[in-house]
Amino acid sequence: MIELEQEIVTGLNNNGEEVKNKEILAKFAKMITKISEDEKVRLMLALHSCLDISEKDFNIISDKIDNEKKRAIYNMEWLGK
């Protein structure tokens, strides 16, 4: 999970190569059933804060958490505006 979080925040893999958003989302999708609810929220906060992902992609990846947490993550974009 730490490796994925690092890729989300930096946009680079362990070799210093650029990682595309689709690659990051695919890794997250593979990992989502193996991590806790808190870890899902943590990664989704990073995804939502650091990547320019579509609302459709956000809805797909956030489908695995409850609606209250989903709304809280989605509303993060309003902070600082």
PyMOL Python script that loads the backbone (N, CA, C, O; Angstrom):
from pymol import cmd

cmd.read_pdbstr("""\
ATOM      1  N   MET A   1       0.816  -1.184   0.000  1.00  0.00           N
ATOM      2  CA  MET A   1       0.000   0.000   0.000  1.00  0.00           C
ATOM      3  C   MET A   1       0.866   1.257   0.000  1.00  0.00           C
ATOM      4  O   MET A   1       0.506   2.251  -0.631  1.00  0.00           O
ATOM      5  N   ILE A   2       1.973   1.228   0.681  1.00  0.00           N
ATOM      6  CA  ILE A   2       2.849   2.391   0.762  1.00  0.00           C
ATOM      7  C   ILE A   2       3.407   2.741  -0.619  1.00  0.00           C
ATOM      8  O   ILE A   2       3.520   3.916  -0.969  1.00  0.00           O
ATOM      9  N   GLU A   3       3.748   1.733  -1.388  1.00  0.00           N
ATOM     10  CA  GLU A   3       4.264   1.971  -2.739  1.00  0.00           C
ATOM     11  C   GLU A   3       3.212   2.677  -3.604  1.00  0.00           C
ATOM     12  O   GLU A   3       3.529   3.620  -4.329  1.00  0.00           O
ATOM     13  N   LEU A   4       1.977   2.221  -3.521  1.00  0.00           N
ATOM     14  CA  LEU A   4       0.900   2.846  -4.288  1.00  0.00           C
ATOM     15  C   LEU A   4       0.682   4.286  -3.820  1.00  0.00           C
ATOM     16  O   LEU A   4       0.511   5.189  -4.640  1.00  0.00           O
ATOM     17  N   GLU A   5       0.689   4.493  -2.529  1.00  0.00           N
ATOM     18  CA  GLU A   5       0.511   5.840  -1.991  1.00  0.00           C
ATOM     19  C   GLU A   5       1.626   6.766  -2.489  1.00  0.00           C
ATOM     20  O   GLU A   5       1.373   7.923  -2.826  1.00  0.00           O
ATOM     21  N   GLN A   6       2.837   6.259  -2.531  1.00  0.00           N
ATOM     22  CA  GLN A   6       3.971   7.043  -3.024  1.00  0.00           C
ATOM     23  C   GLN A   6       3.779   7.393  -4.504  1.00  0.00           C
ATOM     24  O   GLN A   6       4.063   8.516  -4.918  1.00  0.00           O
ATOM     25  N   GLU A   7       3.302   6.440  -5.290  1.00  0.00           N
ATOM     26  CA  GLU A   7       3.055   6.695  -6.707  1.00  0.00           C
ATOM     27  C   GLU A   7       1.958   7.737  -6.901  1.00  0.00           C
ATOM     28  O   GLU A   7       2.044   8.577  -7.797  1.00  0.00           O
ATOM     29  N   ILE A   8       0.934   7.680  -6.067  1.00  0.00           N
ATOM     30  CA  ILE A   8      -0.161   8.649  -6.166  1.00  0.00           C
ATOM     31  C   ILE A   8       0.369  10.055  -5.900  1.00  0.00           C
ATOM     32  O   ILE A   8       0.082  10.984  -6.655  1.00  0.00           O
ATOM     33  N   VAL A   9       1.137  10.210  -4.835  1.00  0.00           N
ATOM     34  CA  VAL A   9       1.593  11.528  -4.403  1.00  0.00           C
ATOM     35  C   VAL A   9       2.671  12.091  -5.334  1.00  0.00           C
ATOM     36  O   VAL A   9       2.650  13.280  -5.652  1.00  0.00           O
ATOM     37  N   THR A  10       3.600  11.260  -5.768  1.00  0.00           N
ATOM     38  CA  THR A  10       4.718  11.760  -6.580  1.00  0.00           C
ATOM     39  C   THR A  10       4.494  11.636  -8.082  1.00  0.00           C
ATOM     40  O   THR A  10       5.068  12.395  -8.862  1.00  0.00           O
ATOM     41  N   GLY A  11       3.658  10.679  -8.491  1.00  0.00           N
ATOM     42  CA  GLY A  11       3.477  10.428  -9.915  1.00  0.00           C
ATOM     43  C   GLY A  11       4.616   9.622 -10.514  1.00  0.00           C
ATOM     44  O   GLY A  11       4.722   9.488 -11.733  1.00  0.00           O
ATOM     45  N   LEU A  12       5.473   9.082  -9.642  1.00  0.00           N
ATOM     46  CA  LEU A  12       6.639   8.312 -10.093  1.00  0.00           C
ATOM     47  C   LEU A  12       6.662   6.950  -9.411  1.00  0.00           C
ATOM     48  O   LEU A  12       6.209   6.804  -8.275  1.00  0.00           O
ATOM     49  N   ASN A  13       7.198   5.946 -10.120  1.00  0.00           N
ATOM     50  CA  ASN A  13       7.352   4.630  -9.501  1.00  0.00           C
ATOM     51  C   ASN A  13       8.705   4.549  -8.801  1.00  0.00           C
ATOM     52  O   ASN A  13       9.438   5.537  -8.737  1.00  0.00           O
ATOM     53  N   ASN A  14       9.031   3.380  -8.280  1.00  0.00           N
ATOM     54  CA  ASN A  14      10.291   3.204  -7.541  1.00  0.00           C
ATOM     55  C   ASN A  14      11.524   3.435  -8.401  1.00  0.00           C
ATOM     56  O   ASN A  14      12.603   3.711  -7.876  1.00  0.00           O
ATOM     57  N   ASN A  15      11.376   3.324  -9.724  1.00  0.00           N
ATOM     58  CA  ASN A  15      12.498   3.539 -10.642  1.00  0.00           C
ATOM     59  C   ASN A  15      12.584   4.987 -11.107  1.00  0.00           C
ATOM     60  O   ASN A  15      13.436   5.321 -11.931  1.00  0.00           O
ATOM     61  N   GLY A  16      11.715   5.848 -10.593  1.00  0.00           N
ATOM     62  CA  GLY A  16      11.728   7.247 -10.979  1.00  0.00           C
ATOM     63  C   GLY A  16      11.022   7.526 -12.299  1.00  0.00           C
ATOM     64  O   GLY A  16      11.140   8.617 -12.858  1.00  0.00           O
ATOM     65  N   GLU A  17      10.287   6.533 -12.793  1.00  0.00           N
ATOM     66  CA  GLU A  17       9.568   6.692 -14.060  1.00  0.00           C
ATOM     67  C   GLU A  17       8.159   7.194 -13.798  1.00  0.00           C
ATOM     68  O   GLU A  17       7.546   6.850 -12.788  1.00  0.00           O
ATOM     69  N   GLU A  18       7.650   8.006 -14.710  1.00  0.00           N
ATOM     70  CA  GLU A  18       6.304   8.543 -14.575  1.00  0.00           C
ATOM     71  C   GLU A  18       5.264   7.423 -14.644  1.00  0.00           C
ATOM     72  O   GLU A  18       5.368   6.504 -15.456  1.00  0.00           O
ATOM     73  N   VAL A  19       4.266   7.523 -13.775  1.00  0.00           N
ATOM     74  CA  VAL A  19       3.184   6.545 -13.726  1.00  0.00           C
ATOM     75  C   VAL A  19       1.901   7.245 -14.173  1.00  0.00           C
ATOM     76  O   VAL A  19       1.582   8.336 -13.701  1.00  0.00           O
ATOM     77  N   LYS A  20       1.183   6.617 -15.073  1.00  0.00           N
ATOM     78  CA  LYS A  20      -0.060   7.196 -15.574  1.00  0.00           C
ATOM     79  C   LYS A  20      -1.196   6.953 -14.577  1.00  0.00           C
ATOM     80  O   LYS A  20      -1.193   5.970 -13.836  1.00  0.00           O
ATOM     81  N   ASN A  21      -2.162   7.869 -14.578  1.00  0.00           N
ATOM     82  CA  ASN A  21      -3.298   7.744 -13.676  1.00  0.00           C
ATOM     83  C   ASN A  21      -4.012   6.409 -13.835  1.00  0.00           C
ATOM     84  O   ASN A  21      -4.416   5.800 -12.845  1.00  0.00           O
ATOM     85  N   LYS A  22      -4.171   5.951 -15.073  1.00  0.00           N
ATOM     86  CA  LYS A  22      -4.861   4.680 -15.306  1.00  0.00           C
ATOM     87  C   LYS A  22      -4.124   3.518 -14.656  1.00  0.00           C
ATOM     88  O   LYS A  22      -4.756   2.586 -14.159  1.00  0.00           O
ATOM     89  N   GLU A  23      -2.807   3.564 -14.655  1.00  0.00           N
ATOM     90  CA  GLU A  23      -2.013   2.516 -14.003  1.00  0.00           C
ATOM     91  C   GLU A  23      -2.239   2.542 -12.488  1.00  0.00           C
ATOM     92  O   GLU A  23      -2.389   1.498 -11.854  1.00  0.00           O
ATOM     93  N   ILE A  24      -2.261   3.732 -11.929  1.00  0.00           N
ATOM     94  CA  ILE A  24      -2.487   3.881 -10.495  1.00  0.00           C
ATOM     95  C   ILE A  24      -3.878   3.376 -10.121  1.00  0.00           C
ATOM     96  O   ILE A  24      -4.039   2.652  -9.138  1.00  0.00           O
ATOM     97  N   LEU A  25      -4.881   3.761 -10.909  1.00  0.00           N
ATOM     98  CA  LEU A  25      -6.249   3.319 -10.636  1.00  0.00           C
ATOM     99  C   LEU A  25      -6.377   1.802 -10.755  1.00  0.00           C
ATOM    100  O   LEU A  25      -7.102   1.177  -9.982  1.00  0.00           O
ATOM    101  N   ALA A  26      -5.673   1.210 -11.722  1.00  0.00           N
ATOM    102  CA  ALA A  26      -5.706  -0.247 -11.877  1.00  0.00           C
ATOM    103  C   ALA A  26      -5.077  -0.941 -10.662  1.00  0.00           C
ATOM    104  O   ALA A  26      -5.600  -1.951 -10.192  1.00  0.00           O
ATOM    105  N   LYS A  27      -3.975  -0.415 -10.158  1.00  0.00           N
ATOM    106  CA  LYS A  27      -3.338  -0.977  -8.959  1.00  0.00           C
ATOM    107  C   LYS A  27      -4.262  -0.858  -7.758  1.00  0.00           C
ATOM    108  O   LYS A  27      -4.382  -1.784  -6.956  1.00  0.00           O
ATOM    109  N   PHE A  28      -4.913   0.296  -7.644  1.00  0.00           N
ATOM    110  CA  PHE A  28      -5.845   0.497  -6.541  1.00  0.00           C
ATOM    111  C   PHE A  28      -6.997  -0.499  -6.636  1.00  0.00           C
ATOM    112  O   PHE A  28      -7.395  -1.080  -5.627  1.00  0.00           O
ATOM    113  N   ALA A  29      -7.531  -0.699  -7.822  1.00  0.00           N
ATOM    114  CA  ALA A  29      -8.651  -1.627  -8.014  1.00  0.00           C
ATOM    115  C   ALA A  29      -8.268  -3.049  -7.609  1.00  0.00           C
ATOM    116  O   ALA A  29      -9.088  -3.769  -7.038  1.00  0.00           O
ATOM    117  N   LYS A  30      -7.044  -3.457  -7.896  1.00  0.00           N
ATOM    118  CA  LYS A  30      -6.580  -4.799  -7.514  1.00  0.00           C
ATOM    119  C   LYS A  30      -6.420  -4.929  -6.000  1.00  0.00           C
ATOM    120  O   LYS A  30      -6.622  -6.003  -5.433  1.00  0.00           O
ATOM    121  N   MET A  31      -6.064  -3.843  -5.368  1.00  0.00           N
ATOM    122  CA  MET A  31      -5.758  -3.857  -3.942  1.00  0.00           C
ATOM    123  C   MET A  31      -6.988  -3.683  -3.057  1.00  0.00           C
ATOM    124  O   MET A  31      -6.961  -4.065  -1.887  1.00  0.00           O
ATOM    125  N   ILE A  32      -8.042  -3.124  -3.584  1.00  0.00           N
ATOM    126  CA  ILE A  32      -9.163  -2.644  -2.773  1.00  0.00           C
ATOM    127  C   ILE A  32      -9.821  -3.721  -1.903  1.00  0.00           C
ATOM    128  O   ILE A  32     -10.300  -3.416  -0.811  1.00  0.00           O
ATOM    129  N   THR A  33      -9.850  -4.963  -2.366  1.00  0.00           N
ATOM    130  CA  THR A  33     -10.490  -6.019  -1.576  1.00  0.00           C
ATOM    131  C   THR A  33      -9.573  -6.557  -0.475  1.00  0.00           C
ATOM    132  O   THR A  33     -10.012  -7.325   0.381  1.00  0.00           O
ATOM    133  N   LYS A  34      -8.305  -6.155  -0.498  1.00  0.00           N
ATOM    134  CA  LYS A  34      -7.331  -6.693   0.452  1.00  0.00           C
ATOM    135  C   LYS A  34      -6.966  -5.726   1.567  1.00  0.00           C
ATOM    136  O   LYS A  34      -6.166  -6.062   2.441  1.00  0.00           O
ATOM    137  N   ILE A  35      -7.544  -4.529   1.547  1.00  0.00           N
ATOM    138  CA  ILE A  35      -7.163  -3.528   2.547  1.00  0.00           C
ATOM    139  C   ILE A  35      -8.375  -3.131   3.394  1.00  0.00           C
ATOM    140  O   ILE A  35      -9.525  -3.347   3.009  1.00  0.00           O
ATOM    141  N   SER A  36      -8.087  -2.551   4.540  1.00  0.00           N
ATOM    142  CA  SER A  36      -9.156  -2.162   5.470  1.00  0.00           C
ATOM    143  C   SER A  36      -9.917  -0.941   4.957  1.00  0.00           C
ATOM    144  O   SER A  36      -9.475  -0.264   4.028  1.00  0.00           O
ATOM    145  N   GLU A  37     -11.047  -0.676   5.564  1.00  0.00           N
ATOM    146  CA  GLU A  37     -11.866   0.495   5.214  1.00  0.00           C
ATOM    147  C   GLU A  37     -11.067   1.786   5.406  1.00  0.00           C
ATOM    148  O   GLU A  37     -11.123   2.678   4.560  1.00  0.00           O
ATOM    149  N   ASP A  38     -10.332   1.888   6.503  1.00  0.00           N
ATOM    150  CA  ASP A  38      -9.527   3.085   6.764  1.00  0.00           C
ATOM    151  C   ASP A  38      -8.439   3.264   5.709  1.00  0.00           C
ATOM    152  O   ASP A  38      -8.163   4.385   5.283  1.00  0.00           O
ATOM    153  N   GLU A  39      -7.822   2.163   5.290  1.00  0.00           N
ATOM    154  CA  GLU A  39      -6.797   2.250   4.254  1.00  0.00           C
ATOM    155  C   GLU A  39      -7.401   2.659   2.914  1.00  0.00           C
ATOM    156  O   GLU A  39      -6.780   3.405   2.157  1.00  0.00           O
ATOM    157  N   LYS A  40      -8.605   2.177   2.617  1.00  0.00           N
ATOM    158  CA  LYS A  40      -9.297   2.591   1.395  1.00  0.00           C
ATOM    159  C   LYS A  40      -9.539   4.090   1.402  1.00  0.00           C
ATOM    160  O   LYS A  40      -9.287   4.774   0.410  1.00  0.00           O
ATOM    161  N   VAL A  41     -10.029   4.597   2.526  1.00  0.00           N
ATOM    162  CA  VAL A  41     -10.313   6.029   2.646  1.00  0.00           C
ATOM    163  C   VAL A  41      -9.019   6.828   2.507  1.00  0.00           C
ATOM    164  O   VAL A  41      -8.987   7.842   1.810  1.00  0.00           O
ATOM    165  N   ARG A  42      -7.969   6.381   3.158  1.00  0.00           N
ATOM    166  CA  ARG A  42      -6.675   7.067   3.081  1.00  0.00           C
ATOM    167  C   ARG A  42      -6.180   7.168   1.644  1.00  0.00           C
ATOM    168  O   ARG A  42      -5.765   8.237   1.196  1.00  0.00           O
ATOM    169  N   LEU A  43      -6.225   6.043   0.920  1.00  0.00           N
ATOM    170  CA  LEU A  43      -5.780   6.056  -0.474  1.00  0.00           C
ATOM    171  C   LEU A  43      -6.704   6.898  -1.353  1.00  0.00           C
ATOM    172  O   LEU A  43      -6.238   7.598  -2.252  1.00  0.00           O
ATOM    173  N   MET A  44      -7.999   6.832  -1.098  1.00  0.00           N
ATOM    174  CA  MET A  44      -8.939   7.624  -1.896  1.00  0.00           C
ATOM    175  C   MET A  44      -8.747   9.122  -1.649  1.00  0.00           C
ATOM    176  O   MET A  44      -8.897   9.922  -2.572  1.00  0.00           O
ATOM    177  N   LEU A  45      -8.420   9.503  -0.428  1.00  0.00           N
ATOM    178  CA  LEU A  45      -8.109  10.906  -0.156  1.00  0.00           C
ATOM    179  C   LEU A  45      -6.891  11.344  -0.965  1.00  0.00           C
ATOM    180  O   LEU A  45      -6.882  12.429  -1.546  1.00  0.00           O
ATOM    181  N   ALA A  46      -5.875  10.503  -0.999  1.00  0.00           N
ATOM    182  CA  ALA A  46      -4.681  10.820  -1.789  1.00  0.00           C
ATOM    183  C   ALA A  46      -5.021  10.878  -3.273  1.00  0.00           C
ATOM    184  O   ALA A  46      -4.587  11.793  -3.973  1.00  0.00           O
ATOM    185  N   LEU A  47      -5.790   9.912  -3.756  1.00  0.00           N
ATOM    186  CA  LEU A  47      -6.189   9.906  -5.166  1.00  0.00           C
ATOM    187  C   LEU A  47      -6.944  11.177  -5.515  1.00  0.00           C
ATOM    188  O   LEU A  47      -6.650  11.826  -6.519  1.00  0.00           O
ATOM    189  N   HIS A  48      -7.899  11.525  -4.700  1.00  0.00           N
ATOM    190  CA  HIS A  48      -8.743  12.686  -4.971  1.00  0.00           C
ATOM    191  C   HIS A  48      -7.955  13.993  -4.863  1.00  0.00           C
ATOM    192  O   HIS A  48      -8.231  14.948  -5.589  1.00  0.00           O
ATOM    193  N   SER A  49      -6.977  14.035  -3.959  1.00  0.00           N
ATOM    194  CA  SER A  49      -6.196  15.251  -3.750  1.00  0.00           C
ATOM    195  C   SER A  49      -5.083  15.438  -4.774  1.00  0.00           C
ATOM    196  O   SER A  49      -4.770  16.567  -5.152  1.00  0.00           O
ATOM    197  N   CYS A  50      -4.491  14.348  -5.220  1.00  0.00           N
ATOM    198  CA  CYS A  50      -3.276  14.449  -6.034  1.00  0.00           C
ATOM    199  C   CYS A  50      -3.479  14.185  -7.522  1.00  0.00           C
ATOM    200  O   CYS A  50      -2.678  14.631  -8.342  1.00  0.00           O
ATOM    201  N   LEU A  51      -4.517  13.484  -7.870  1.00  0.00           N
ATOM    202  CA  LEU A  51      -4.719  13.133  -9.277  1.00  0.00           C
ATOM    203  C   LEU A  51      -5.950  13.824  -9.832  1.00  0.00           C
ATOM    204  O   LEU A  51      -6.906  14.116  -9.113  1.00  0.00           O
ATOM    205  N   ASP A  52      -5.900  14.072 -11.102  1.00  0.00           N
ATOM    206  CA  ASP A  52      -7.056  14.628 -11.789  1.00  0.00           C
ATOM    207  C   ASP A  52      -7.855  13.450 -12.349  1.00  0.00           C
ATOM    208  O   ASP A  52      -7.678  13.050 -13.500  1.00  0.00           O
ATOM    209  N   ILE A  53      -8.741  12.901 -11.504  1.00  0.00           N
ATOM    210  CA  ILE A  53      -9.541  11.761 -11.942  1.00  0.00           C
ATOM    211  C   ILE A  53     -10.971  12.222 -12.192  1.00  0.00           C
ATOM    212  O   ILE A  53     -11.474  13.145 -11.552  1.00  0.00           O
ATOM    213  N   SER A  54     -11.599  11.557 -13.133  1.00  0.00           N
ATOM    214  CA  SER A  54     -12.963  11.935 -13.491  1.00  0.00           C
ATOM    215  C   SER A  54     -13.934  11.545 -12.378  1.00  0.00           C
ATOM    216  O   SER A  54     -13.635  10.695 -11.539  1.00  0.00           O
ATOM    217  N   GLU A  55     -15.085  12.177 -12.392  1.00  0.00           N
ATOM    218  CA  GLU A  55     -16.113  11.842 -11.407  1.00  0.00           C
ATOM    219  C   GLU A  55     -16.549  10.390 -11.578  1.00  0.00           C
ATOM    220  O   GLU A  55     -16.840   9.700 -10.602  1.00  0.00           O
ATOM    221  N   LYS A  56     -16.590   9.938 -12.824  1.00  0.00           N
ATOM    222  CA  LYS A  56     -16.959   8.547 -13.104  1.00  0.00           C
ATOM    223  C   LYS A  56     -15.961   7.577 -12.457  1.00  0.00           C
ATOM    224  O   LYS A  56     -16.362   6.615 -11.802  1.00  0.00           O
ATOM    225  N   ASP A  57     -14.664   7.836 -12.644  1.00  0.00           N
ATOM    226  CA  ASP A  57     -13.643   6.979 -12.038  1.00  0.00           C
ATOM    227  C   ASP A  57     -13.706   7.055 -10.515  1.00  0.00           C
ATOM    228  O   ASP A  57     -13.561   6.041  -9.833  1.00  0.00           O
ATOM    229  N   PHE A  58     -13.921   8.259  -9.983  1.00  0.00           N
ATOM    230  CA  PHE A  58     -14.039   8.401  -8.532  1.00  0.00           C
ATOM    231  C   PHE A  58     -15.203   7.572  -8.005  1.00  0.00           C
ATOM    232  O   PHE A  58     -15.077   6.889  -6.989  1.00  0.00           O
ATOM    233  N   ASN A  59     -16.336   7.634  -8.700  1.00  0.00           N
ATOM    234  CA  ASN A  59     -17.504   6.863  -8.261  1.00  0.00           C
ATOM    235  C   ASN A  59     -17.246   5.368  -8.313  1.00  0.00           C
ATOM    236  O   ASN A  59     -17.719   4.626  -7.452  1.00  0.00           O
ATOM    237  N   ILE A  60     -16.506   4.921  -9.307  1.00  0.00           N
ATOM    238  CA  ILE A  60     -16.185   3.493  -9.418  1.00  0.00           C
ATOM    239  C   ILE A  60     -15.306   3.052  -8.250  1.00  0.00           C
ATOM    240  O   ILE A  60     -15.583   2.035  -7.615  1.00  0.00           O
ATOM    241  N   ILE A  61     -14.252   3.811  -7.964  1.00  0.00           N
ATOM    242  CA  ILE A  61     -13.338   3.385  -6.902  1.00  0.00           C
ATOM    243  C   ILE A  61     -13.915   3.596  -5.515  1.00  0.00           C
ATOM    244  O   ILE A  61     -13.560   2.880  -4.579  1.00  0.00           O
ATOM    245  N   SER A  62     -14.798   4.566  -5.375  1.00  0.00           N
ATOM    246  CA  SER A  62     -15.362   4.828  -4.046  1.00  0.00           C
ATOM    247  C   SER A  62     -16.613   4.004  -3.766  1.00  0.00           C
ATOM    248  O   SER A  62     -17.220   4.133  -2.703  1.00  0.00           O
ATOM    249  N   ASP A  63     -16.989   3.176  -4.700  1.00  0.00           N
ATOM    250  CA  ASP A  63     -18.169   2.329  -4.539  1.00  0.00           C
ATOM    251  C   ASP A  63     -18.014   1.329  -3.393  1.00  0.00           C
ATOM    252  O   ASP A  63     -19.004   0.779  -2.909  1.00  0.00           O
ATOM    253  N   LYS A  64     -16.793   1.097  -2.968  1.00  0.00           N
ATOM    254  CA  LYS A  64     -16.514   0.089  -1.939  1.00  0.00           C
ATOM    255  C   LYS A  64     -16.542   0.632  -0.518  1.00  0.00           C
ATOM    256  O   LYS A  64     -16.258  -0.108   0.424  1.00  0.00           O
ATOM    257  N   ILE A  65     -16.878   1.915  -0.339  1.00  0.00           N
ATOM    258  CA  ILE A  65     -16.976   2.474   1.011  1.00  0.00           C
ATOM    259  C   ILE A  65     -18.369   3.054   1.218  1.00  0.00           C
ATOM    260  O   ILE A  65     -19.116   3.254   0.260  1.00  0.00           O
ATOM    261  N   ASP A  66     -18.709   3.320   2.465  1.00  0.00           N
ATOM    262  CA  ASP A  66     -20.051   3.829   2.734  1.00  0.00           C
ATOM    263  C   ASP A  66     -20.211   5.259   2.220  1.00  0.00           C
ATOM    264  O   ASP A  66     -19.229   5.975   2.022  1.00  0.00           O
ATOM    265  N   ASN A  67     -21.455   5.659   2.008  1.00  0.00           N
ATOM    266  CA  ASN A  67     -21.764   6.948   1.380  1.00  0.00           C
ATOM    267  C   ASN A  67     -21.282   8.149   2.180  1.00  0.00           C
ATOM    268  O   ASN A  67     -20.892   9.161   1.599  1.00  0.00           O
ATOM    269  N   GLU A  68     -21.303   8.053   3.494  1.00  0.00           N
ATOM    270  CA  GLU A  68     -20.851   9.175   4.319  1.00  0.00           C
ATOM    271  C   GLU A  68     -19.375   9.480   4.075  1.00  0.00           C
ATOM    272  O   GLU A  68     -18.990  10.637   3.910  1.00  0.00           O
ATOM    273  N   LYS A  69     -18.562   8.441   4.055  1.00  0.00           N
ATOM    274  CA  LYS A  69     -17.128   8.634   3.807  1.00  0.00           C
ATOM    275  C   LYS A  69     -16.896   9.077   2.371  1.00  0.00           C
ATOM    276  O   LYS A  69     -16.018   9.898   2.107  1.00  0.00           O
ATOM    277  N   LYS A  70     -17.663   8.546   1.460  1.00  0.00           N
ATOM    278  CA  LYS A  70     -17.554   8.923   0.051  1.00  0.00           C
ATOM    279  C   LYS A  70     -17.830  10.422  -0.122  1.00  0.00           C
ATOM    280  O   LYS A  70     -17.095  11.113  -0.827  1.00  0.00           O
ATOM    281  N   ARG A  71     -18.898  10.922   0.527  1.00  0.00           N
ATOM    282  CA  ARG A  71     -19.229  12.349   0.443  1.00  0.00           C
ATOM    283  C   ARG A  71     -18.127  13.203   1.072  1.00  0.00           C
ATOM    284  O   ARG A  71     -17.788  14.264   0.548  1.00  0.00           O
ATOM    285  N   ALA A  72     -17.577  12.749   2.181  1.00  0.00           N
ATOM    286  CA  ALA A  72     -16.513  13.504   2.848  1.00  0.00           C
ATOM    287  C   ALA A  72     -15.293  13.635   1.933  1.00  0.00           C
ATOM    288  O   ALA A  72     -14.705  14.712   1.839  1.00  0.00           O
ATOM    289  N   ILE A  73     -14.919  12.570   1.273  1.00  0.00           N
ATOM    290  CA  ILE A  73     -13.784  12.617   0.341  1.00  0.00           C
ATOM    291  C   ILE A  73     -14.103  13.545  -0.823  1.00  0.00           C
ATOM    292  O   ILE A  73     -13.287  14.387  -1.199  1.00  0.00           O
ATOM    293  N   TYR A  74     -15.273  13.388  -1.381  1.00  0.00           N
ATOM    294  CA  TYR A  74     -15.675  14.203  -2.521  1.00  0.00           C
ATOM    295  C   TYR A  74     -15.691  15.690  -2.157  1.00  0.00           C
ATOM    296  O   TYR A  74     -15.319  16.528  -2.978  1.00  0.00           O
ATOM    297  N   ASN A  75     -16.115  16.021  -0.947  1.00  0.00           N
ATOM    298  CA  ASN A  75     -16.203  17.418  -0.515  1.00  0.00           C
ATOM    299  C   ASN A  75     -14.849  18.033  -0.174  1.00  0.00           C
ATOM    300  O   ASN A  75     -14.766  19.242   0.038  1.00  0.00           O
ATOM    301  N   MET A  76     -13.794  17.237  -0.116  1.00  0.00           N
ATOM    302  CA  MET A  76     -12.459  17.756   0.170  1.00  0.00           C
ATOM    303  C   MET A  76     -12.040  18.809  -0.848  1.00  0.00           C
ATOM    304  O   MET A  76     -11.263  19.706  -0.521  1.00  0.00           O
ATOM    305  N   GLU A  77     -12.541  18.713  -2.069  1.00  0.00           N
ATOM    306  CA  GLU A  77     -12.147  19.671  -3.091  1.00  0.00           C
ATOM    307  C   GLU A  77     -12.572  21.107  -2.750  1.00  0.00           C
ATOM    308  O   GLU A  77     -12.028  22.059  -3.308  1.00  0.00           O
ATOM    309  N   TRP A  78     -13.528  21.264  -1.850  1.00  0.00           N
ATOM    310  CA  TRP A  78     -14.010  22.589  -1.470  1.00  0.00           C
ATOM    311  C   TRP A  78     -13.147  23.247  -0.410  1.00  0.00           C
ATOM    312  O   TRP A  78     -13.302  24.440  -0.149  1.00  0.00           O
ATOM    313  N   LEU A  79     -12.244  22.501   0.207  1.00  0.00           N
ATOM    314  CA  LEU A  79     -11.357  23.104   1.196  1.00  0.00           C
ATOM    315  C   LEU A  79     -10.392  24.076   0.509  1.00  0.00           C
ATOM    316  O   LEU A  79      -9.831  23.762  -0.541  1.00  0.00           O
ATOM    317  N   GLY A  80     -10.212  25.193   1.077  1.00  0.00           N
ATOM    318  CA  GLY A  80      -9.267  26.154   0.535  1.00  0.00           C
ATOM    319  C   GLY A  80      -9.804  26.990  -0.620  1.00  0.00           C
ATOM    320  O   GLY A  80      -9.061  27.770  -1.215  1.00  0.00           O
ATOM    321  N   LYS A  81     -11.072  26.839  -0.941  1.00  0.00           N
ATOM    322  CA  LYS A  81     -11.645  27.627  -2.041  1.00  0.00           C
ATOM    323  C   LYS A  81     -12.364  28.828  -1.511  1.00  0.00           C
ATOM    324  O   LYS A  81     -12.912  29.612  -2.286  1.00  0.00           O
TER     325      LYS A  81
END
""", "prot")
cmd.dss("prot")
cmd.show_as("cartoon", "prot")
cmd.util.cbc("prot")
cmd.orient("prot")
